[in-house]
Each structure stands twice: as C-alpha cells, then as structure tokens.
Amino acid sequence: MEWTVEAIKKLADENPDGFTVDVKTGKKVTKGVAVGMTHGLTAFDAAVLANVYQESDTNTQFSHRTVGGWKDGEKYIIDLGVTTQTIDEAVEFGTAYRQDAVFDLNINECIYLKNGA
C-alpha cells in the first residue's frame, strides 16, 4: 500500500468516527488493541507517511503497524501506532508512549490510562 495524504484523507472522510488500518496492506484492523505512538498528528505530509511505511518492518513484536485517524470538524487527525494481542501489552506500551488511552478493537471501547490528561 502506498500511503499518500489523499489516501489518509479519503479514509477519514469515509470513516469520520475513526479507522485503524494495517500500514502494509491498507486493510482494516478489527481485532486486538490499538495503541498510538504519536499524539494525533494534525499536520502531516508525504514524508511523514513514508516513515509510516518504512518503520512498519522495524518491530515485529506487534501484530500490526497501523495508521489510524478520524475527522474533527474539518480537521484531519492521524495517529501512527500498533496493535497488540492483549490489553496488558497495550497498557504497557501506551504508558511508555504517554498515551491518554488505548482502543480495544474487539469491543470498540476506549480504555483510559492513568497517565492520560
């Protein structure tokens, strides 16, 4: 999958409440627990998206390297991340990356972390 700014915006337009996709295949990730590694990028360009793809091979510990996003009014927000198999792994990783929450894709539920704002 080649990531372009237009492709991300299209996903957000089609899924304004949110999406999580595998960076290699572009397919929706529907199982596991999504953990962001960034804090909701509102400014992104082709160079940022190229890094998403390139870094997808660097850590095989996780099920998927992901890109997630949503729309906030007219603003596009993306979050680069991973999915884990368990909530415990997600909480550990989310805490390390100072995330406010992780998202359990299995039950479509946000799990807020202690270090969240």
Backbone bond lengths (Angstrom), bond angles and torsions (degrees), N, CA, C in turn:
res aa  C-N    CA-C-N  psi(-1)  N-CA   C-N-CA  omega(-1)  CA-C   N-CA-C  phi
1 M - - - 1.459 - - 1.519 108.30 -
2 E 1.295 116.97 128.17 1.461 120.67 175.05 1.526 108.36 -96.34
3 W 1.316 115.20 121.54 1.459 119.93 -177.99 1.510 110.50 -89.19
4 T 1.323 113.98 126.64 1.456 121.01 174.73 1.520 107.77 -126.26
5 V 1.305 115.36 159.94 1.458 119.60 176.60 1.523 109.25 -57.74
6 E 1.316 116.54 -39.58 1.469 120.76 -179.71 1.525 111.72 -63.80
7 A 1.345 116.79 -39.14 1.468 120.30 179.89 1.531 110.75 -64.27
8 I 1.328 116.97 -41.62 1.464 121.03 178.85 1.528 110.13 -65.57
9 K 1.311 116.90 -44.08 1.464 120.05 179.90 1.521 110.82 -63.36
10 K 1.330 116.68 -37.66 1.464 120.24 178.13 1.533 110.38 -63.55
11 L 1.346 117.22 -44.51 1.463 120.06 177.26 1.527 110.99 -59.55
12 A 1.323 116.84 -42.95 1.467 120.39 179.70 1.524 111.07 -66.63
13 D 1.331 117.13 -38.55 1.468 120.25 177.79 1.524 110.71 -63.68
14 E 1.343 116.17 -39.67 1.458 120.77 -178.52 1.533 112.50 -78.27
15 N 1.334 116.70 -20.33 1.470 122.11 -177.33 1.527 109.48 -136.81
16 P 1.333 117.86 64.96 1.465 119.83 -173.10 1.529 114.45 -62.39
17 D 1.329 117.27 -22.17 1.462 120.00 177.95 1.524 112.25 -85.30
18 G 1.332 117.08 -7.74 1.449 120.43 175.13 1.506 114.66 135.00
19 F 1.336 114.93 154.17 1.461 122.25 177.51 1.523 108.28 -152.67
20 T 1.317 115.29 155.40 1.461 122.93 172.34 1.521 106.20 -138.39
21 V 1.328 116.88 122.76 1.457 120.61 -179.44 1.524 110.10 -131.19
22 D 1.332 115.09 151.34 1.456 122.71 175.66 1.527 108.18 -71.05
23 V 1.334 117.22 129.92 1.457 119.08 -176.15 1.519 113.26 -68.29
24 K 1.324 118.02 -25.21 1.466 120.41 -179.75 1.523 112.56 -78.64
25 T 1.326 116.21 -42.31 1.458 119.59 -172.48 1.520 113.85 -102.99
26 G 1.326 116.60 -22.87 1.459 120.42 -174.65 1.518 113.02 78.43
27 K 1.345 116.62 3.22 1.465 120.47 -179.45 1.516 110.53 -83.13
28 K 1.336 114.33 147.45 1.458 120.97 177.88 1.520 110.80 -60.78
29 V 1.327 115.93 137.47 1.460 122.12 173.83 1.519 106.03 -99.29
30 T 1.327 116.43 123.38 1.470 120.38 -174.82 1.518 113.24 -119.94
31 K 1.335 117.05 -2.96 1.461 120.35 -179.70 1.525 108.86 -129.67
32 G 1.337 114.86 151.58 1.452 119.79 -179.93 1.518 110.34 103.18
33 V 1.323 114.60 -170.23 1.456 120.59 -179.38 1.531 107.79 -124.17
34 A 1.314 116.49 119.90 1.468 122.53 -177.24 1.526 110.19 -82.54
35 V 1.332 114.42 133.91 1.452 121.75 179.76 1.521 108.47 -130.00
36 G 1.318 116.60 124.73 1.451 120.60 177.40 1.508 111.89 -77.75
37 M 1.323 115.59 148.15 1.459 121.46 173.97 1.517 110.27 -108.18
38 T 1.309 115.74 -13.65 1.461 121.50 178.16 1.519 106.73 -118.01
39 H 1.280 116.32 179.38 1.462 120.23 -178.91 1.526 110.47 -117.08
40 G 1.323 115.97 61.51 1.458 120.76 175.53 1.514 113.32 60.52
41 L 1.320 115.84 78.50 1.458 120.57 178.92 1.523 110.45 -67.14
42 T 1.322 116.20 127.44 1.463 119.50 175.15 1.517 110.78 -103.87
43 A 1.336 115.95 -14.89 1.466 120.44 176.38 1.517 106.92 -120.26
44 F 1.307 116.43 115.10 1.450 119.71 179.16 1.508 108.90 -145.10
45 D 1.318 115.62 151.05 1.457 121.19 -178.43 1.524 108.62 -138.36
46 A 1.321 115.44 -173.47 1.458 120.36 -176.69 1.531 112.03 -59.91
47 A 1.330 118.43 -34.85 1.470 121.39 -179.63 1.522 110.81 -65.69
48 V 1.319 117.93 -42.62 1.460 121.85 177.87 1.522 109.66 -62.02
49 L 1.316 116.92 -45.05 1.464 120.52 -178.78 1.524 111.72 -67.78
50 A 1.323 118.30 -32.22 1.464 121.00 176.61 1.527 109.89 -63.25
51 N 1.326 116.79 -37.78 1.463 120.71 177.60 1.519 111.51 -64.54
52 V 1.312 117.81 -34.79 1.463 121.58 178.09 1.520 109.05 -56.93
53 Y 1.310 116.44 -48.78 1.453 121.05 -177.55 1.524 110.92 -68.61
54 Q 1.323 117.35 -45.94 1.455 121.88 -177.42 1.520 111.33 -62.14
55 E 1.315 118.26 -41.85 1.455 121.42 -177.52 1.524 112.70 -76.44
56 S 1.318 117.73 -8.76 1.459 119.49 -177.14 1.523 112.09 -65.77
57 D 1.324 118.15 -18.75 1.457 121.36 179.39 1.525 113.35 -93.90
58 T 1.324 118.42 -8.13 1.460 119.98 -168.88 1.516 114.11 -81.08
59 N 1.306 119.94 -20.04 1.456 119.97 -178.23 1.522 109.28 -138.17
60 T 1.307 115.85 106.54 1.468 120.34 -177.41 1.519 112.08 -91.92
61 Q 1.330 117.72 5.86 1.465 121.72 179.31 1.530 111.53 -66.48
62 F 1.308 117.03 -24.88 1.448 121.08 -173.52 1.519 111.14 -104.63
63 S 1.326 115.62 154.97 1.459 121.34 -178.10 1.523 112.13 -61.03
64 H 1.304 115.78 -46.96 1.458 120.53 -176.56 1.518 109.39 -144.95
65 R 1.314 116.33 140.91 1.457 120.41 161.71 1.515 103.21 -84.80
66 T 1.306 116.43 134.13 1.457 118.98 -173.47 1.512 112.38 -128.80
67 V 1.298 113.13 161.15 1.453 121.44 165.50 1.523 104.99 -125.52
68 G 1.291 114.93 130.88 1.454 120.39 179.10 1.515 108.71 -126.45
69 G 1.282 115.71 162.57 1.454 117.47 179.39 1.504 112.57 -173.15
70 W 1.319 113.51 175.83 1.448 121.70 179.69 1.515 107.57 -164.60
71 K 1.308 115.67 172.76 1.460 121.43 175.42 1.515 108.77 -110.47
72 D 1.309 115.24 138.37 1.460 122.68 174.48 1.517 105.60 -120.47
73 G 1.328 115.53 94.20 1.464 119.18 -171.93 1.511 109.08 67.09
74 E 1.322 116.60 -120.75 1.466 120.72 177.93 1.522 111.85 -97.59
75 K 1.331 117.49 -0.33 1.460 122.34 -177.02 1.520 110.05 -90.27
76 Y 1.324 116.27 135.00 1.458 122.52 175.02 1.526 108.40 -94.78
77 I 1.322 116.59 135.38 1.461 121.72 179.19 1.522 107.91 -128.01
78 I 1.346 116.81 130.47 1.463 119.87 175.54 1.524 108.81 -123.39
79 D 1.315 113.93 154.72 1.450 121.41 178.70 1.519 107.10 -136.52
80 L 1.304 117.01 124.63 1.450 121.69 176.70 1.515 107.71 -87.96
81 G 1.313 117.76 138.38 1.453 117.79 -176.15 1.504 114.40 -165.09
82 V 1.326 113.86 -157.96 1.461 123.29 -179.91 1.520 107.81 -141.88
83 T 1.319 115.85 166.94 1.456 119.85 166.43 1.516 107.56 -118.46
84 T 1.321 114.77 144.88 1.457 121.80 177.58 1.519 107.82 -115.27
85 Q 1.320 115.54 166.41 1.468 119.99 -179.77 1.520 112.44 -83.75
86 T 1.350 117.05 -27.46 1.459 119.05 -175.43 1.527 111.15 -126.35
87 I 1.307 114.91 157.39 1.466 120.80 177.01 1.524 109.70 -65.29
88 D 1.327 117.65 -39.41 1.469 120.45 179.93 1.524 111.44 -58.71
89 E 1.343 116.69 -45.62 1.471 120.05 176.89 1.521 110.74 -61.08
90 A 1.319 116.25 -42.91 1.461 120.99 -178.26 1.527 111.27 -63.85
91 V 1.320 116.45 -42.66 1.468 120.67 179.53 1.528 109.87 -63.76
92 E 1.319 116.47 -43.28 1.471 120.33 179.57 1.534 110.61 -61.62
93 F 1.318 115.71 -48.44 1.461 120.53 -179.11 1.528 110.75 -67.20
94 G 1.328 116.80 -43.46 1.464 120.79 179.28 1.517 112.34 -61.85
95 T 1.323 116.51 -38.77 1.462 120.75 177.43 1.524 110.22 -65.52
96 A 1.327 116.60 -42.74 1.470 120.81 179.29 1.529 111.43 -61.31
97 Y 1.326 116.89 -34.37 1.465 121.36 -179.55 1.528 112.42 -95.62
98 R 1.334 116.05 12.49 1.463 123.03 175.75 1.531 112.79 53.47
99 Q 1.315 115.05 45.26 1.454 121.00 178.47 1.526 110.39 -84.92
100 D 1.315 115.96 151.09 1.455 121.39 176.74 1.526 110.74 -75.23
101 A 1.332 115.94 -30.79 1.458 120.34 -174.67 1.521 110.03 -160.76
102 V 1.317 116.12 166.70 1.458 124.11 168.76 1.530 106.06 -122.62
103 F 1.331 116.67 164.20 1.458 119.24 -176.57 1.518 110.29 -124.67
104 D 1.332 116.02 118.23 1.459 121.86 178.59 1.526 108.45 -80.98
105 L 1.330 115.40 105.33 1.463 121.05 -178.51 1.524 112.26 -69.63
106 N 1.325 116.59 -23.01 1.462 120.43 -178.76 1.530 111.79 -65.36
107 I 1.333 116.29 -34.43 1.467 120.43 -177.39 1.530 112.58 -124.66
108 N 1.347 116.63 8.93 1.468 122.14 -179.85 1.523 112.10 52.27
109 E 1.328 114.75 53.60 1.463 119.17 -177.60 1.528 110.89 -134.73
110 C 1.322 114.98 136.17 1.452 122.24 177.14 1.532 108.94 -83.00
111 I 1.320 115.99 135.04 1.466 121.98 177.83 1.523 106.73 -116.55
112 Y 1.330 115.79 111.94 1.464 120.77 -176.99 1.520 109.97 -79.93
113 L 1.329 115.40 140.78 1.456 121.95 -178.39 1.525 110.38 -101.38
114 K 1.310 116.80 156.90 1.458 122.18 -177.75 1.524 112.57 -61.59
115 N 1.342 116.71 -33.63 1.455 118.92 -177.78 1.518 112.77 -83.23
116 G 1.326 117.33 2.94 1.466 121.09 -179.64 1.509 111.78 -69.62
117 A 1.320 114.31 158.69 1.468 120.49 -179.10 1.514 111.21 -73.46
